[in-house]
C-alpha cells in the first residue's frame, strides 16, 4: 500500500471514530433529556394529585389504579392511568389522565378529578408545548383560567355551552389564544362523559388491570 493510500485509510478511520463518538453522545443526550422530561411530568402529576384528591379518603390512590386505553374519550392512543380515591371501599373520586390532542402545538396532557356525583374536583395541566405568553396560561402557575372547571358537570353548563365564549359557550378563552382553551374544554368534557358512560367499570375493575374502550362519544359531542 502506498503512503498516500495509508494516510487516506487512517483519515477515513478517524472520521468514522469521530462520527461514532458524536452519534453516541447525541443519543446519550437525547436519552438524558427524555428522562428529565419524564421526571418533570411525574413531578407535575404528583403535585396535581395532591391538589385534586378529595378531602375524605382512606385508601392509597397511587396503588388503587388501573390503565385505560380509550382514545376517543381520553385522547391518547396509549394507556392512560385512572386512580381511584375511596372511603370505606366506596369511590369518592376518579382521577383520570387525559390528553387534548388538538392543542395549538400538539398534545396537552391533563389530570382531571371527578367526584362521585360527576362533578369536576379540578383540572391541572401536567405537560404541554403551547406558545409561551399565549397558550401557557392554562398552567395554574400562570393564571386562574384552569380553575374555571371546578365544580362543573355535564349539566353545568348545559351541553351546548361546553365551549369557549367565542364559540357561544360558557368558558373564557385566553387573550390572543382560542385553540388552546378550546382543546382543553373539549378534553375535560369528554373525560366527564367517559366517567358517566363507563364509571362502573372504572370503579369495579381490580387494581393493576388494563381496560380498553373502542366506543366513542356521540359524533355531535366530539365536535364541540
C-alpha positions, 0 to 999 in steps of 0.5 A: 500500500502506498503512503498516500493510500495509508494516510487516506485509510487512517483519515477515513478511520478517524472520521468514522471514530469521530462520527461514532463518538458524536452519534453516541453522545447525541443519543446519550443526550437525547436519552438524558433529556427524555428522562428529565422530561419524564421526571418533570411530568411525574413531578407535575402529576404528583403535585396535581394529585395532591391538589385534586384528591378529595378531602375524605379518603382512606385508601392509597390512590397511587396503588388503587389504579388501573390503565385505560386505553380509550382514545376517543374519550381520553385522547391518547392512543396509549394507556392512560392511568385512572386512580381511584380515591375511596372511603370505606371501599366506596369511590369518592373520586376518579382521577383520570389522565387525559390528553387534548390532542388538538392543542395549538402545538400538539398534545396537552396532557391533563389530570382531571378529578371527578367526584362521585356525583360527576362533578369536576374536583379540578383540572391541572395541566401536567405537560404541554408545548403551547406558545409561551405568553399565549397558550401557557396560561392554562398552567395554574402557575400562570393564571386562574383560567384552569380553575374555571372547571371546578365544580362543573358537570355535564349539566353545568353548563348545559351541553351546548355551552361546553365551549369557549365564549367565542364559540357561544359557550360558557368558558373564557378563552385566553387573550390572543389564544382560542385553540388552546382553551378550546382543546382543553374544554373539549378534553375535560368534557369528554373525560366527564362523559367517559366517567358517566358512560363507563364509571362502573367499570372504572370503579369495579375493575381490580387494581393493576388491570388494563381496560380498553374502550373502542366506543366513542362519544356521540359524533355531535359531542366530539365536535364541540 
